[in-house]
C-alpha cells in the first residue's frame, strides 16, 4: 500500500495575507486650503525670484541649487523647473494626507522667500 502525502497549501505557499481595506478617502478642507496656499506661495516666490534675478543678477539668489539650475538652464527654465518640482512634492504630501507639513512649508516660504523678496524689491 502506497502512502501519498500532500503538503497543505499553507506549507507550500505560506499563510495568506489578510485583506486590508482602507476607508474611502475623505476630503480635508484644511488640507485643500493648505495645498492651495502652498501652490500660490510657490508661484509668488517664482515671480519675485525671477524679478529679483533679472534686476540684480543671479548672485542674489540664496539657494545654491536654484542658482545652479538658473545658471545652467537659463533664468526662466531653471526657476520654473525648481518651482514645478516643489509644487509636485507639495501635492505628494497632500495626497499622503500630511497636511501639517504642507502648512508649515507654506509659512516657511512666506517668511524666508516672499517677505525678503518683497522688502528687497519694493521697499
C-alpha positions in Angstrom: 0.0 0.0 0.0 1.5 3.3 -1.1 1.3 6.3 1.2 0.8 9.5 -0.5 1.1 12.7 1.5 0.3 16.0 0.2 1.6 19.2 1.7 -1.1 21.6 2.8 -1.5 24.9 1.0 -0.1 26.9 3.9 3.1 24.7 4.0 3.9 25.3 0.3 2.8 28.9 0.0 2.9 30.3 3.5 -0.1 31.9 5.2 -2.2 34.3 3.2 -2.1 37.9 4.0 -5.2 39.4 5.5 -7.3 41.6 3.3 -7.0 45.1 4.5 -9.3 47.7 3.1 -8.7 51.3 3.6 -11.6 53.6 4.3 -12.6 55.7 1.4 -10.5 58.9 1.2 -12.3 61.8 2.8 -11.6 65.2 1.6 -10.0 67.6 4.1 -10.9 71.2 3.7 -7.9 72.1 5.9 -5.6 70.1 3.6 -7.1 71.7 0.4 -6.6 75.2 1.8 -3.0 74.3 2.9 -2.2 73.0 -0.6 -3.8 76.0 -2.3 -1.8 78.4 -0.1 1.4 76.4 -0.8 0.9 76.5 -4.5 0.2 80.2 -4.5 3.2 80.8 -2.4 5.4 78.8 -4.8 4.0 80.9 -7.7 4.7 84.2 -5.8 8.2 83.0 -4.9 8.9 82.2 -8.5 7.7 85.5 -9.8 9.5 87.5 -7.2 12.7 85.5 -7.6 12.6 86.0 -11.4 12.1 89.7 -11.0 15.0 89.9 -8.4 17.4 87.9 -10.5 16.6 89.9 -13.7 17.0 93.1 -11.7 20.1 92.4 -9.6 21.7 89.4 -11.2 21.9 85.7 -10.3 24.2 86.4 -7.3 21.2 87.5 -5.2 19.7 84.0 -5.3 20.4 82.5 -1.9 19.5 78.9 -2.8 22.6 77.3 -4.5 20.5 74.6 -6.1 18.1 77.1 -7.7 21.0 79.4 -8.7 22.8 76.4 -10.3 19.7 75.4 -12.2 19.2 79.0 -13.4 22.9 79.3 -14.4 22.8 76.1 -16.5 19.3 76.1 -17.9 18.5 79.8 -18.1 16.7 82.0 -15.6 13.2 81.1 -16.5 13.6 77.4 -17.3 15.8 76.7 -14.2 13.4 78.6 -11.9 10.3 77.0 -13.4 11.8 73.5 -13.0 12.6 74.1 -9.4 9.1 75.6 -8.6 7.4 72.8 -10.5 9.3 70.2 -8.5 8.5 71.9 -5.3 4.8 72.1 -6.2 4.7 68.4 -7.2 6.3 67.4 -3.9 3.8 69.5 -2.1 1.0 67.8 -3.9 2.5 64.4 -3.0 2.5 65.4 0.7 -1.2 66.4 0.3 -2.1 63.1 -1.3 -0.3 61.3 1.6 -2.5 63.4 3.9 0.4 65.2 5.5 -1.3 68.5 5.6 0.5 69.9 8.6 3.8 69.7 6.7 2.3 71.5 3.7 1.0 74.3 6.0 4.4 74.6 7.8 6.2 74.7 4.4 3.8 77.5 3.3 4.7 79.5 6.4 8.4 78.8 5.9 8.2 80.1 2.3 6.3 83.2 3.3 8.9 84.0 6.0 12.2 83.2 4.1 11.2 83.8 0.5 8.2 86.1 0.0 8.9 88.6 2.8 12.6 89.1 1.9 12.0 89.5 -1.8 9.1 91.9 -1.1 11.4 94.0 1.1 14.3 94.0 -1.4 12.2 94.7 -4.5 9.6 97.1 -3.3 10.9 98.9 -0.2 
